[in-house]
Each structure stands twice: as structure tokens, then as C-alpha cells.
Amino acid sequence: MPAYRSFLFAPGNHARKVAKVFDCGADHVILDLEDAVAKAEKVATRALVVEALQRPRQGRGKSGAYIRVNAFNTEFCYGDAVAVVGPGLDGIILPMVESREQIVAFDWLVGALERERGLPLGGIDIIPIIETAKGIANARTIAASGTRMKRMAFGAGDYTLDTNMEWTLAESELEHARAEMVVASRAAGLEAPIDTVWVHIKDLDGLTNSAKRAKQLGFQGKMCIYPPQVERVNAAFTPTEQEIDFARKVVAAFEKAEREGSSSIQLDGFFIDYPIVYKAQRTLDMVRATEEAR
């Protein structure tokens, strides 16, 4: 199972950044056709990102290759999907999703293209970004759409614009939307969501705080817009040595207790029962995923 700690954007029409993005240590990269590309260049940029996915890339390792297309209700979305679905593409980021109908229709389109082009049906991941008040209000029906979608992402820039909120450094105004994303994901049986970007690119300490808060709220990773952000984000969503050691002790002690007929124990001043054990096992699963990503 791959790790989903970090997604690093690169503008699809910026050849130098596209060439370097796979060397930056992110678990996944996103070649952008949306916000980073001017309207006049969107159509021409499709061929550039597709060609970029076919080139050998030094240092790519096991990074996933995603493309962010334009929003469902734009004139570019259909053409973007038709252009980019093909070999070398691991997934599509679909921005500004506001309804179940949008994700269902887009899933159908990608499936039809996969079938037409002899690709494994359902093999291309789709991650919707929820980034408006309507999207957050419909997050539970979007999450429960029954499509190939495994995880959602949250976009605070458009969300705070749409709701007339001030996007502060403390990000307390995002608590409700973040919590709703986590609850909607869990209720629908999806993986934990991916958190919004941090736009203050020189404030890496603020980024660390934002990532740690998102992790506390139940997110599994964060989108990045600046290569130096990747290391901080990966660190925030990777268990510490202390957390790993404790998880191993919990699993080992509980296995011993179960063999002796007990399902609750005390360990280092903590009461340990099944929820704590499952959390420890999840920590160790995350460690294995991050080791595979290296």
C-alpha cells in the first residue's frame, strides 16, 4: 500500500518544474492543468503533461503521477480527460466537486476511456477536491457515491473565498470543514482525506503546525505547492520513533495478554484495549507504507 503523505503540484506548462518535480521526495506529484495554467494555454498544455508522463525521470522512484484537470462544469474538463487518460497516469485530481452527480459522471467518463483504450477498468485513481460551501455541505453524499474514489481532498483557498472567510495562519476557521471531510470519508468507508495546501511558502514552521493539526483531525496527508514543503509534510505525517516504539510494545504486550485470556492491560501508565491496539497496528502499517515509498 503506497503512502499518501504528500502531493506536490507543478504547473503543467512549466517545463523546468515538470522535469524536476519527481525528484523532490513527494509521495505523489500533480501536473496541473487548472489554476496554474492560463486559460489561453490550457488546451496546448494537455499534450505537454501527457508527454511528460512518458519520459524517463531520474529519481521518480515509486511516486504516483497525477494530473489535475479543470473543474467539471468548465469547458475544459471533458477535453482534459480525453487527452490525459492513458499509460503512465496513476490518477486524476478533479477540483471544485460539489455534488454526487459530478463525481459519478466523471467516473463514468474515465471508465469509458479506459475501456476504449484497453486500460485496466478502474485503474486510474480519481481524487475530488472539495473546496466550496456546497461541496462541504454535500461531502457525505459525494463520499458515498459508490465510485472508484478511495479518498477526497480539501481545498481551503477556494473554500474561504466562497464563504467569505479570512484564511488565517492559525486556520481555526477551517476546523468545521476539515472535521466534516474526515467524518464524511469515514462514514462512507473511504481512506482518510488529504489536506489543503499551505500558501505561505516561506513559513515552513507554520506549514508544520498546519500539517500536524490536520493529522490530529484525521487527515493522512497534505498537498504542497513548493518543493521545500515536502520534507516538512512527510515528517508531520510519518510516525515518530517514539510512536513506533510504543506501537510495537502495545501490539506485542496485547498479543501476549490475549494468549493468556485478557483483552485489556496496562502499559507504561496507559489503559490498553482493542481501540488502542488497532491504532498501534495502523501506525505500524503507516511505517511499512512510508518505507516502501523510499
C-alpha positions as CSV (number, residue, x, y, z in Angstrom):
1,M,0.0,0.0,0.0
2,P,1.6,3.3,-1.0
3,A,1.8,6.3,1.3
4,Y,-0.3,9.4,0.7
5,R,1.5,11.9,2.9
6,S,2.5,14.4,0.3
7,F,1.2,15.6,-3.1
8,L,3.4,18.2,-4.9
9,F,1.9,20.4,-7.6
10,A,3.8,21.5,-10.7
11,P,2.3,23.8,-13.4
12,G,1.9,21.7,-16.5
13,N,3.1,24.4,-18.8
14,H,6.4,25.0,-17.0
15,A,8.8,22.5,-18.5
16,R,11.6,23.0,-16.0
17,K,9.4,22.5,-12.9
18,V,7.7,19.5,-14.5
19,A,11.1,17.9,-15.2
20,K,12.2,18.4,-11.6
21,V,9.0,17.6,-9.7
22,F,9.6,13.9,-9.4
23,D,13.0,14.5,-7.7
24,C,11.5,16.4,-4.7
25,G,10.7,13.4,-2.5
26,A,6.9,13.7,-2.6
27,D,4.9,10.5,-2.4
28,H,2.9,11.7,-5.4
29,V,3.1,14.6,-7.9
30,I,0.3,16.5,-9.6
31,L,0.9,18.1,-13.0
32,D,-1.6,20.9,-13.1
33,L,-3.9,21.9,-15.9
34,E,-6.1,24.1,-13.7
35,D,-5.2,27.1,-11.6
36,A,-1.5,27.2,-12.6
37,V,-2.2,27.4,-16.3
38,A,-3.6,30.5,-18.1
39,K,-6.9,29.9,-20.0
40,A,-5.2,30.6,-23.3
41,E,-2.6,27.8,-22.7
42,K,-4.9,25.1,-21.2
43,V,-5.5,23.1,-24.4
44,A,-1.9,23.2,-25.5
45,T,-0.7,22.1,-22.1
46,R,-2.6,18.8,-22.3
47,A,-0.1,17.4,-24.7
48,L,2.8,18.6,-22.6
49,V,1.7,16.8,-19.4
50,V,0.9,13.6,-21.3
51,E,4.4,13.7,-22.9
52,A,6.0,14.4,-19.5
53,L,4.5,11.2,-18.1
54,Q,6.0,9.1,-20.8
55,R,9.6,10.4,-20.3
56,P,12.1,8.5,-18.1
57,R,12.5,10.6,-15.0
58,Q,15.6,10.4,-12.8
59,G,14.6,9.9,-9.1
60,R,10.9,9.2,-9.8
61,G,11.1,6.1,-7.6
62,K,7.6,5.0,-6.6
63,S,6.0,8.4,-6.8
64,G,2.5,8.4,-8.1
65,A,1.8,10.6,-11.2
66,Y,-1.4,12.6,-11.1
67,I,-2.9,15.3,-13.3
68,R,-5.3,18.0,-12.1
69,V,-7.9,18.6,-14.8
70,N,-10.2,21.6,-14.9
71,A,-13.4,21.6,-12.9
72,F,-16.4,19.5,-14.0
73,N,-18.5,22.5,-15.0
74,T,-15.9,24.2,-17.2
75,E,-15.4,24.0,-21.0
76,F,-12.1,22.2,-20.5
77,C,-12.9,19.2,-18.2
78,Y,-14.1,16.8,-20.9
79,G,-11.2,17.6,-23.2
80,D,-8.7,17.3,-20.4
81,A,-9.9,13.8,-19.5
82,V,-9.9,12.6,-23.1
83,A,-6.4,13.9,-23.5
84,V,-4.8,12.6,-20.4
85,V,-6.3,9.1,-19.8
86,G,-3.6,6.7,-20.9
87,P,-0.5,4.8,-19.9
88,G,1.7,6.4,-17.2
89,L,-1.2,8.1,-15.5
90,D,-1.8,6.9,-11.9
91,G,-4.7,9.3,-11.1
92,I,-6.7,12.4,-11.8
93,I,-7.4,15.3,-9.4
94,L,-10.9,16.7,-10.0
95,P,-11.3,20.2,-8.5
96,M,-14.3,22.0,-7.3
97,V,-16.5,19.0,-6.8
98,E,-19.9,20.0,-5.4
99,S,-22.2,17.0,-5.9
100,R,-22.5,13.2,-6.2
101,E,-23.7,13.6,-9.8
102,Q,-20.4,15.3,-10.8
103,I,-18.1,12.6,-9.4
104,V,-20.4,9.8,-10.8
105,A,-20.4,11.3,-14.3
106,F,-16.6,11.9,-14.3
107,D,-16.0,8.3,-13.0
108,W,-18.2,7.1,-15.9
109,L,-16.2,9.1,-18.4
110,V,-12.8,7.9,-17.2
111,G,-14.1,4.3,-17.2
112,A,-15.3,4.7,-20.8
113,L,-11.9,6.0,-21.8
114,E,-10.1,3.2,-20.0
115,R,-12.3,0.6,-21.8
116,E,-11.8,2.2,-25.2
117,R,-8.1,2.4,-24.8
118,G,-7.5,-1.1,-23.4
119,L,-6.5,0.1,-19.9
120,P,-7.5,-1.8,-16.7
121,L,-11.0,-0.7,-15.8
122,G,-10.9,1.4,-12.6
123,G,-7.1,1.5,-12.6
124,I,-6.8,5.3,-12.7
125,D,-7.4,6.8,-9.3
126,I,-9.8,9.8,-9.0
127,I,-9.4,12.3,-6.1
128,P,-12.0,15.0,-5.9
129,I,-11.1,18.3,-4.2
130,I,-14.0,19.6,-2.0
131,E,-13.5,23.4,-1.9
132,T,-16.8,25.2,-1.7
133,A,-19.6,25.6,0.8
134,K,-21.8,23.5,-1.4
135,G,-19.1,20.8,-1.6
136,I,-18.7,20.6,2.1
137,A,-22.5,20.5,2.6
138,N,-22.6,17.6,0.2
139,A,-19.4,15.9,1.3
140,R,-21.3,12.9,2.7
141,T,-23.2,12.1,-0.4
142,I,-20.1,12.7,-2.5
143,A,-18.1,10.3,-0.4
144,A,-20.9,7.7,-0.6
145,S,-21.1,8.0,-4.4
146,G,-20.1,4.4,-5.0
147,T,-17.4,5.2,-7.5
148,R,-13.8,4.2,-7.7
149,M,-12.9,7.1,-5.4
150,K,-10.7,6.0,-2.4
151,R,-10.0,9.3,-0.8
152,M,-11.0,13.0,-1.1
153,A,-9.0,16.2,-0.7
154,F,-9.9,19.6,0.9
155,G,-9.1,22.9,-0.7
156,A,-9.1,25.9,1.6
157,G,-8.3,28.6,-0.9
158,D,-11.5,28.5,-2.8
159,Y,-13.4,27.4,0.3
160,T,-12.5,30.5,2.2
161,L,-13.1,32.7,-0.9
162,D,-16.6,31.1,-1.4
163,T,-17.6,31.5,2.3
164,N,-16.1,35.0,2.7
165,M,-13.8,33.7,5.5
166,E,-10.4,35.1,6.3
167,W,-7.8,32.3,5.9
168,T,-5.6,33.0,9.0
169,L,-2.3,31.5,9.9
170,A,-4.0,29.7,12.8
171,E,-6.6,28.1,10.5
172,S,-9.2,27.8,13.2
173,E,-11.8,28.8,10.7
174,L,-11.1,25.6,8.8
175,E,-11.9,23.3,11.7
176,H,-15.5,22.6,10.7
177,A,-14.8,21.9,7.1
178,R,-11.8,19.6,8.0
179,A,-13.9,17.7,10.5
180,E,-16.7,17.3,8.0
181,M,-14.3,15.9,5.4
182,V,-13.0,13.3,7.9
183,V,-16.4,12.3,9.1
184,A,-17.8,12.0,5.6
185,S,-14.8,9.9,4.5
186,R,-15.0,7.5,7.4
187,A,-18.8,7.2,7.2
188,A,-18.5,6.2,3.5
189,G,-15.7,3.7,4.2
190,L,-13.1,5.9,2.3
191,E,-9.5,6.4,3.4
192,A,-8.6,9.5,5.4
193,P,-8.7,12.7,3.3
194,I,-5.8,14.8,2.0
195,D,-5.5,18.3,3.5
196,T,-5.2,21.7,1.7
197,V,-2.1,23.4,0.6
198,W,-0.2,25.9,2.7
199,V,0.2,29.1,0.7
200,H,2.8,30.9,2.9
201,I,5.7,29.2,1.1
202,K,8.4,30.8,3.2
203,D,6.8,30.0,6.5
204,L,7.8,26.3,6.9
205,D,7.1,26.3,10.7
206,G,3.6,27.4,10.0
207,L,3.3,24.6,7.5
208,T,4.5,22.1,10.1
209,N,1.8,23.3,12.5
210,S,-0.9,23.1,9.8
211,A,0.1,19.6,8.9
212,K,0.3,18.4,12.5
213,R,-3.2,19.9,13.1
214,A,-4.6,18.2,10.0
215,K,-3.1,14.9,11.2
216,Q,-4.7,15.3,14.6
217,L,-8.0,15.9,13.0
218,G,-7.8,12.7,11.0
219,F,-6.1,13.5,7.6
220,Q,-3.5,11.3,6.1
221,G,-1.5,13.8,4.0
222,K,-1.3,17.3,2.6
223,M,-1.0,18.9,-0.8
224,C,2.2,21.0,-1.4
225,I,2.9,23.9,-3.8
226,Y,6.7,24.4,-3.1
227,P,9.3,21.7,-3.1
228,P,10.8,22.6,0.4
229,Q,7.4,21.9,1.9
230,V,7.6,18.2,1.0
231,E,10.1,17.3,3.7
232,R,8.1,19.0,6.4
233,V,4.8,17.4,5.3
234,N,6.3,13.9,5.0
235,A,7.8,14.3,8.5
236,A,4.5,15.5,10.0
237,F,2.6,12.5,8.7
238,T,5.2,9.9,9.4
239,P,5.1,8.3,12.9
240,T,8.0,9.3,15.2
241,E,10.4,6.8,16.6
242,Q,8.7,7.2,19.9
243,E,5.3,6.5,18.4
244,I,6.7,3.5,16.5
245,D,8.4,2.0,19.6
246,F,5.2,2.5,21.7
247,A,3.1,0.9,18.9
248,R,5.4,-2.1,18.8
249,K,5.2,-2.5,22.6
250,V,1.4,-2.2,22.6
251,V,1.0,-4.9,19.9
252,A,3.5,-7.3,21.5
253,A,2.0,-6.8,25.0
254,F,-1.5,-7.3,23.8
255,E,-0.8,-10.4,21.8
256,K,0.8,-11.9,25.0
257,A,-2.3,-10.8,27.1
258,E,-4.7,-12.3,24.6
259,R,-2.8,-15.6,24.7
260,E,-3.3,-15.5,28.5
261,G,-7.0,-14.8,28.2
262,S,-7.1,-11.0,28.7
263,S,-8.4,-8.2,26.4
264,S,-7.3,-5.2,28.4
265,I,-4.0,-4.4,30.1
266,Q,-2.0,-1.5,31.5
267,L,1.3,-0.5,29.8
268,D,3.5,2.4,30.7
269,G,0.6,4.1,32.6
270,F,-1.9,3.6,29.7
271,F,-5.0,1.5,29.7
272,I,-4.8,-0.7,26.6
273,D,-7.8,-2.3,24.9
274,Y,-8.8,-3.1,21.4
275,P,-9.1,0.5,20.0
276,I,-5.6,1.4,21.3
277,V,-4.2,-1.8,19.7
278,Y,-5.9,-1.1,16.4
279,K,-4.4,2.4,16.4
280,A,-1.0,0.9,17.1
281,Q,-1.4,-1.5,14.2
282,R,-2.4,1.3,12.0
283,T,0.8,3.2,13.0
284,L,2.9,0.2,12.0
285,D,1.1,-0.1,8.7
286,M,1.9,3.5,8.0
287,V,5.6,2.8,8.8
288,R,5.6,0.0,6.3
289,A,4.0,2.2,3.6
290,T,6.5,5.0,4.1
291,E,9.4,2.6,3.9
292,E,8.1,1.2,0.6
293,A,7.8,4.8,-0.7
294,R,11.5,5.5,-0.2
